[in-house]
Amino acid sequence: MPSIADFESMLAQGRDNALLRFSLGNEYLKQGDAAKAAEHLNRAVEHDPKYSAAWKLLGRALTETEAWLEALVAYQQGIAVAEARGDKQAAKEMTVFARRIEAAHNNKTLGLKSGD
């Protein structure tokens, strides 16, 4: 199985694409570096805005960095993409995650100000 170093090497060789960025994001997330994962996952969805799995993983990475509103936006965009593609399971999962963030925000447990 390729490692982060392998993926970074491919990136350095100019093989920048959505799947490579998704793979890097996934590996960084597994290693506990959610911020680095989010960077790569953001690039994955820039390369392919219809990549529902990348939106879902981006939402997770942003949640782990406590970037609540950005995570919510990623999930909402991912839900729209998944629904448009007929990926009901991914849409359902992201809806659950988005609702958790919304509920926490509504309960003021995130420390967010009104209008954020």
mmCIF file of the C-alpha atoms, coordinates in Angstrom:
data_MODEL
# 
_entry.id   MODEL 
# 
loop_
_atom_site.group_PDB 
_atom_site.id 
_atom_site.type_symbol 
_atom_site.label_atom_id 
_atom_site.label_alt_id 
_atom_site.label_comp_id 
_atom_site.label_asym_id 
_atom_site.label_entity_id 
_atom_site.label_seq_id 
_atom_site.pdbx_PDB_ins_code 
_atom_site.Cartn_x 
_atom_site.Cartn_y 
_atom_site.Cartn_z 
_atom_site.occupancy 
_atom_site.B_iso_or_equiv 
_atom_site.pdbx_formal_charge 
_atom_site.auth_seq_id 
_atom_site.auth_comp_id 
_atom_site.auth_asym_id 
_atom_site.auth_atom_id 
_atom_site.pdbx_PDB_model_num 
ATOM 1   C CA . MET A 1 1   ? 0.000   0.000  0.000   1.00 0.00 ? 1   MET A CA 1 
ATOM 2   C CA . PRO A 1 2   ? 1.409   3.425  -0.919  1.00 0.00 ? 2   PRO A CA 1 
ATOM 3   C CA . SER A 1 3   ? 2.561   5.663  1.903   1.00 0.00 ? 3   SER A CA 1 
ATOM 4   C CA . ILE A 1 4   ? 2.308   9.404  2.389   1.00 0.00 ? 4   ILE A CA 1 
ATOM 5   C CA . ALA A 1 5   ? 5.863   9.657  1.083   1.00 0.00 ? 5   ALA A CA 1 
ATOM 6   C CA . ASP A 1 6   ? 4.872   7.761  -2.071  1.00 0.00 ? 6   ASP A CA 1 
ATOM 7   C CA . PHE A 1 7   ? 1.878   10.019 -2.648  1.00 0.00 ? 7   PHE A CA 1 
ATOM 8   C CA . GLU A 1 8   ? 3.912   13.172 -1.940  1.00 0.00 ? 8   GLU A CA 1 
ATOM 9   C CA . SER A 1 9   ? 6.510   11.935 -4.436  1.00 0.00 ? 9   SER A CA 1 
ATOM 10  C CA . MET A 1 10  ? 3.817   11.527 -7.108  1.00 0.00 ? 10  MET A CA 1 
ATOM 11  C CA . LEU A 1 11  ? 2.582   15.022 -6.343  1.00 0.00 ? 11  LEU A CA 1 
ATOM 12  C CA . ALA A 1 12  ? 6.111   16.401 -6.638  1.00 0.00 ? 12  ALA A CA 1 
ATOM 13  C CA . GLN A 1 13  ? 6.375   14.714 -10.045 1.00 0.00 ? 13  GLN A CA 1 
ATOM 14  C CA . GLY A 1 14  ? 3.390   16.741 -11.234 1.00 0.00 ? 14  GLY A CA 1 
ATOM 15  C CA . ARG A 1 15  ? 0.743   14.030 -10.990 1.00 0.00 ? 15  ARG A CA 1 
ATOM 16  C CA . ASP A 1 16  ? -1.728  16.350 -9.246  1.00 0.00 ? 16  ASP A CA 1 
ATOM 17  C CA . ASN A 1 17  ? -5.311  15.095 -9.511  1.00 0.00 ? 17  ASN A CA 1 
ATOM 18  C CA . ALA A 1 18  ? -8.410  14.540 -7.390  1.00 0.00 ? 18  ALA A CA 1 
ATOM 19  C CA . LEU A 1 19  ? -7.681  10.899 -6.577  1.00 0.00 ? 19  LEU A CA 1 
ATOM 20  C CA . LEU A 1 20  ? -4.111  11.614 -5.495  1.00 0.00 ? 20  LEU A CA 1 
ATOM 21  C CA . ARG A 1 21  ? -5.252  14.505 -3.290  1.00 0.00 ? 21  ARG A CA 1 
ATOM 22  C CA . PHE A 1 22  ? -8.044  12.339 -1.841  1.00 0.00 ? 22  PHE A CA 1 
ATOM 23  C CA . SER A 1 23  ? -5.529  9.582  -1.095  1.00 0.00 ? 23  SER A CA 1 
ATOM 24  C CA . LEU A 1 24  ? -3.144  12.033 0.572   1.00 0.00 ? 24  LEU A CA 1 
ATOM 25  C CA . GLY A 1 25  ? -5.972  13.523 2.616   1.00 0.00 ? 25  GLY A CA 1 
ATOM 26  C CA . ASN A 1 26  ? -7.112  10.086 3.701   1.00 0.00 ? 26  ASN A CA 1 
ATOM 27  C CA . GLU A 1 27  ? -3.599  9.053  4.752   1.00 0.00 ? 27  GLU A CA 1 
ATOM 28  C CA . TYR A 1 28  ? -2.968  12.287 6.667   1.00 0.00 ? 28  TYR A CA 1 
ATOM 29  C CA . LEU A 1 29  ? -6.291  11.813 8.444   1.00 0.00 ? 29  LEU A CA 1 
ATOM 30  C CA . LYS A 1 30  ? -5.281  8.268  9.411   1.00 0.00 ? 30  LYS A CA 1 
ATOM 31  C CA . GLN A 1 31  ? -2.038  9.698  10.815  1.00 0.00 ? 31  GLN A CA 1 
ATOM 32  C CA . GLY A 1 32  ? -3.961  12.227 12.912  1.00 0.00 ? 32  GLY A CA 1 
ATOM 33  C CA . ASP A 1 33  ? -3.027  15.321 10.895  1.00 0.00 ? 33  ASP A CA 1 
ATOM 34  C CA . ALA A 1 34  ? -6.509  16.633 10.115  1.00 0.00 ? 34  ALA A CA 1 
ATOM 35  C CA . ALA A 1 35  ? -5.270  20.087 9.096   1.00 0.00 ? 35  ALA A CA 1 
ATOM 36  C CA . LYS A 1 36  ? -2.926  18.660 6.449   1.00 0.00 ? 36  LYS A CA 1 
ATOM 37  C CA . ALA A 1 37  ? -5.682  16.266 5.370   1.00 0.00 ? 37  ALA A CA 1 
ATOM 38  C CA . ALA A 1 38  ? -8.089  19.179 4.905   1.00 0.00 ? 38  ALA A CA 1 
ATOM 39  C CA . GLU A 1 39  ? -5.565  20.982 2.676   1.00 0.00 ? 39  GLU A CA 1 
ATOM 40  C CA . HIS A 1 40  ? -5.339  18.019 0.319   1.00 0.00 ? 40  HIS A CA 1 
ATOM 41  C CA . LEU A 1 41  ? -9.063  17.288 0.407   1.00 0.00 ? 41  LEU A CA 1 
ATOM 42  C CA . ASN A 1 42  ? -9.840  20.914 -0.467  1.00 0.00 ? 42  ASN A CA 1 
ATOM 43  C CA . ARG A 1 43  ? -7.603  20.470 -3.505  1.00 0.00 ? 43  ARG A CA 1 
ATOM 44  C CA . ALA A 1 44  ? -9.349  17.190 -4.358  1.00 0.00 ? 44  ALA A CA 1 
ATOM 45  C CA . VAL A 1 45  ? -12.743 18.909 -4.577  1.00 0.00 ? 45  VAL A CA 1 
ATOM 46  C CA . GLU A 1 46  ? -11.203 21.788 -6.525  1.00 0.00 ? 46  GLU A CA 1 
ATOM 47  C CA . HIS A 1 47  ? -10.003 19.220 -9.088  1.00 0.00 ? 47  HIS A CA 1 
ATOM 48  C CA . ASP A 1 48  ? -13.349 17.393 -9.087  1.00 0.00 ? 48  ASP A CA 1 
ATOM 49  C CA . PRO A 1 49  ? -16.280 19.243 -7.480  1.00 0.00 ? 49  PRO A CA 1 
ATOM 50  C CA . LYS A 1 50  ? -18.468 16.150 -8.044  1.00 0.00 ? 50  LYS A CA 1 
ATOM 51  C CA . TYR A 1 51  ? -16.301 13.847 -5.899  1.00 0.00 ? 51  TYR A CA 1 
ATOM 52  C CA . SER A 1 52  ? -18.756 13.088 -3.078  1.00 0.00 ? 52  SER A CA 1 
ATOM 53  C CA . ALA A 1 53  ? -16.323 10.890 -1.134  1.00 0.00 ? 53  ALA A CA 1 
ATOM 54  C CA . ALA A 1 54  ? -13.833 13.770 -1.045  1.00 0.00 ? 54  ALA A CA 1 
ATOM 55  C CA . TRP A 1 55  ? -16.522 16.149 0.255   1.00 0.00 ? 55  TRP A CA 1 
ATOM 56  C CA . LYS A 1 56  ? -17.403 13.671 2.989   1.00 0.00 ? 56  LYS A CA 1 
ATOM 57  C CA . LEU A 1 57  ? -13.786 13.197 4.054   1.00 0.00 ? 57  LEU A CA 1 
ATOM 58  C CA . LEU A 1 58  ? -13.184 16.957 3.874   1.00 0.00 ? 58  LEU A CA 1 
ATOM 59  C CA . GLY A 1 59  ? -16.114 17.486 6.234   1.00 0.00 ? 59  GLY A CA 1 
ATOM 60  C CA . ARG A 1 60  ? -14.617 14.960 8.630   1.00 0.00 ? 60  ARG A CA 1 
ATOM 61  C CA . ALA A 1 61  ? -11.161 16.545 8.499   1.00 0.00 ? 61  ALA A CA 1 
ATOM 62  C CA . LEU A 1 62  ? -12.603 20.006 9.110   1.00 0.00 ? 62  LEU A CA 1 
ATOM 63  C CA . THR A 1 63  ? -14.697 18.659 11.986  1.00 0.00 ? 63  THR A CA 1 
ATOM 64  C CA . GLU A 1 64  ? -11.561 17.183 13.548  1.00 0.00 ? 64  GLU A CA 1 
ATOM 65  C CA . THR A 1 65  ? -9.850  20.587 13.308  1.00 0.00 ? 65  THR A CA 1 
ATOM 66  C CA . GLU A 1 66  ? -12.970 22.135 14.888  1.00 0.00 ? 66  GLU A CA 1 
ATOM 67  C CA . ALA A 1 67  ? -13.572 24.284 11.815  1.00 0.00 ? 67  ALA A CA 1 
ATOM 68  C CA . TRP A 1 68  ? -17.286 23.768 12.380  1.00 0.00 ? 68  TRP A CA 1 
ATOM 69  C CA . LEU A 1 69  ? -18.776 26.132 9.838   1.00 0.00 ? 69  LEU A CA 1 
ATOM 70  C CA . GLU A 1 70  ? -16.370 25.077 7.106   1.00 0.00 ? 70  GLU A CA 1 
ATOM 71  C CA . ALA A 1 71  ? -17.177 21.437 7.890   1.00 0.00 ? 71  ALA A CA 1 
ATOM 72  C CA . LEU A 1 72  ? -20.885 22.183 7.668   1.00 0.00 ? 72  LEU A CA 1 
ATOM 73  C CA . VAL A 1 73  ? -20.415 23.854 4.275   1.00 0.00 ? 73  VAL A CA 1 
ATOM 74  C CA . ALA A 1 74  ? -18.353 20.883 3.029   1.00 0.00 ? 74  ALA A CA 1 
ATOM 75  C CA . TYR A 1 75  ? -21.056 18.460 4.141   1.00 0.00 ? 75  TYR A CA 1 
ATOM 76  C CA . GLN A 1 76  ? -23.798 20.575 2.544   1.00 0.00 ? 76  GLN A CA 1 
ATOM 77  C CA . GLN A 1 77  ? -21.907 20.713 -0.740  1.00 0.00 ? 77  GLN A CA 1 
ATOM 78  C CA . GLY A 1 78  ? -21.194 17.003 -0.496  1.00 0.00 ? 78  GLY A CA 1 
ATOM 79  C CA . ILE A 1 79  ? -24.870 16.241 0.115   1.00 0.00 ? 79  ILE A CA 1 
ATOM 80  C CA . ALA A 1 80  ? -25.861 18.194 -2.989  1.00 0.00 ? 80  ALA A CA 1 
ATOM 81  C CA . VAL A 1 81  ? -23.238 16.378 -5.081  1.00 0.00 ? 81  VAL A CA 1 
ATOM 82  C CA . ALA A 1 82  ? -24.170 12.951 -3.709  1.00 0.00 ? 82  ALA A CA 1 
ATOM 83  C CA . GLU A 1 83  ? -27.894 13.535 -4.289  1.00 0.00 ? 83  GLU A CA 1 
ATOM 84  C CA . ALA A 1 84  ? -27.261 14.732 -7.834  1.00 0.00 ? 84  ALA A CA 1 
ATOM 85  C CA . ARG A 1 85  ? -25.246 11.572 -8.503  1.00 0.00 ? 85  ARG A CA 1 
ATOM 86  C CA . GLY A 1 86  ? -27.786 9.272  -6.870  1.00 0.00 ? 86  GLY A CA 1 
ATOM 87  C CA . ASP A 1 87  ? -25.373 8.313  -4.079  1.00 0.00 ? 87  ASP A CA 1 
ATOM 88  C CA . LYS A 1 88  ? -28.047 8.023  -1.409  1.00 0.00 ? 88  LYS A CA 1 
ATOM 89  C CA . GLN A 1 89  ? -25.849 6.417  1.252   1.00 0.00 ? 89  GLN A CA 1 
ATOM 90  C CA . ALA A 1 90  ? -23.198 9.145  1.107   1.00 0.00 ? 90  ALA A CA 1 
ATOM 91  C CA . ALA A 1 91  ? -25.895 11.829 1.182   1.00 0.00 ? 91  ALA A CA 1 
ATOM 92  C CA . LYS A 1 92  ? -27.519 10.175 4.189   1.00 0.00 ? 92  LYS A CA 1 
ATOM 93  C CA . GLU A 1 93  ? -24.228 9.917  6.095   1.00 0.00 ? 93  GLU A CA 1 
ATOM 94  C CA . MET A 1 94  ? -23.259 13.530 5.405   1.00 0.00 ? 94  MET A CA 1 
ATOM 95  C CA . THR A 1 95  ? -26.748 14.677 6.415   1.00 0.00 ? 95  THR A CA 1 
ATOM 96  C CA . VAL A 1 96  ? -26.275 13.014 9.813   1.00 0.00 ? 96  VAL A CA 1 
ATOM 97  C CA . PHE A 1 97  ? -22.884 14.677 10.283  1.00 0.00 ? 97  PHE A CA 1 
ATOM 98  C CA . ALA A 1 98  ? -24.209 18.078 9.191   1.00 0.00 ? 98  ALA A CA 1 
ATOM 99  C CA . ARG A 1 99  ? -27.153 17.812 11.576  1.00 0.00 ? 99  ARG A CA 1 
ATOM 100 C CA . ARG A 1 100 ? -24.808 17.063 14.473  1.00 0.00 ? 100 ARG A CA 1 
ATOM 101 C CA . ILE A 1 101 ? -22.853 20.236 13.745  1.00 0.00 ? 101 ILE A CA 1 
ATOM 102 C CA . GLU A 1 102 ? -26.055 22.270 13.362  1.00 0.00 ? 102 GLU A CA 1 
ATOM 103 C CA . ALA A 1 103 ? -27.457 20.875 16.619  1.00 0.00 ? 103 ALA A CA 1 
ATOM 104 C CA . ALA A 1 104 ? -24.253 21.666 18.490  1.00 0.00 ? 104 ALA A CA 1 
ATOM 105 C CA . HIS A 1 105 ? -24.226 25.174 17.003  1.00 0.00 ? 105 HIS A CA 1 
ATOM 106 C CA . ASN A 1 106 ? -27.862 25.694 17.977  1.00 0.00 ? 106 ASN A CA 1 
ATOM 107 C CA . ASN A 1 107 ? -27.045 24.565 21.509  1.00 0.00 ? 107 ASN A CA 1 
ATOM 108 C CA . LYS A 1 108 ? -24.189 27.073 21.607  1.00 0.00 ? 108 LYS A CA 1 
ATOM 109 C CA . THR A 1 109 ? -21.769 24.319 22.591  1.00 0.00 ? 109 THR A CA 1 
ATOM 110 C CA . LEU A 1 110 ? -19.359 25.304 19.852  1.00 0.00 ? 110 LEU A CA 1 
ATOM 111 C CA . GLY A 1 111 ? -18.782 28.791 21.161  1.00 0.00 ? 111 GLY A CA 1 
ATOM 112 C CA . LEU A 1 112 ? -19.798 30.322 17.835  1.00 0.00 ? 112 LEU A CA 1 
ATOM 113 C CA . LYS A 1 113 ? -21.310 33.763 17.689  1.00 0.00 ? 113 LYS A CA 1 
ATOM 114 C CA . SER A 1 114 ? -24.601 34.511 16.041  1.00 0.00 ? 114 SER A CA 1 
ATOM 115 C CA . GLY A 1 115 ? -24.129 35.281 12.363  1.00 0.00 ? 115 GLY A CA 1 
ATOM 116 C CA . ASP A 1 116 ? -20.930 33.214 12.003  1.00 0.00 ? 116 ASP A CA 1 
# 
